[in-house]
């Protein structure tokens, strides 16, 4: 599985950020609001847990259902 995870800042929210996970094989697109202290490996494990619990629908979105307008900005964290 080729899962990439990126983060996006939420304007006006210093406690949380949006984690965006994309799979190159199955084309999963998943957005989760997570605490700012979580790293990519933590988000990966959360997605794996959701998958095992058959709850991926809680974060799964299509590529067209991108980020909410105006309240998030790209994070420089890589």
N, C-alpha and C positions, 0 to 999 in steps of 0.2 A: 504494500500500500504506500502510495506517495502522498503523504498528508503534509501540507504546508499550513503554518499558523502565523497570522499577522495580527497586530493590535492596532486599534484606533482609539484615540482619546475621545472622551465625552466632554464637550464644553460645559464648564460650570460644575463638573463632578470630579473632585480630587480623590475620591475613594474607589471608583470603578473605571473600567475600560471595556471596550468591545473586543472580543477575540473572534477572529474570522478564520475558520478552518476550511480548506479546499482539498479535495482528493483528486489527483490526476487520473486515477484508474476508474473510480466509480462515479466521479463528478459530484460527489457530496459537496454541498455548500452549507456551512453551519455558522451561525452567529450566536455568541453567548455573551451576556453581560457578566463580567468576572471582577473580583477584587483586583486592585492595581498591583498587589504584591505577587500575583500568580505569574509564572513564567510559561514558556511554550510547552515544556514537558508536563506541567500541571494541567494545562488545557487539553493536551493530547490524552492524558490519563482520564480526564473527565469525559471526553468524547468516547473513549473506549468503554468506560463504565456505562454511559448512556446506551451504547450499542449493545452491550451484554444484557442490559435491563430492558432492551427493546423499547427505548424511549428517545430515539434519535429525532423523532418528529417534534420534540420540544425545541430543537434548535435548527432543524433542517429548513433551508430556504432554497429557492431557485436563484440563479444568477441574476435574474431580472429584479428580484426583490432586494435590491442593494440597500445600502445604509440610509437611515432616516435623514430627511433633508434638513440641513442647516444646524444640527446639534452635535455633529461629530467631525473630527478632523484627523487626517492621517498622522500616525505616530511615527517618530523617527527610530523607534526601538527596533532593532533587527536581531 
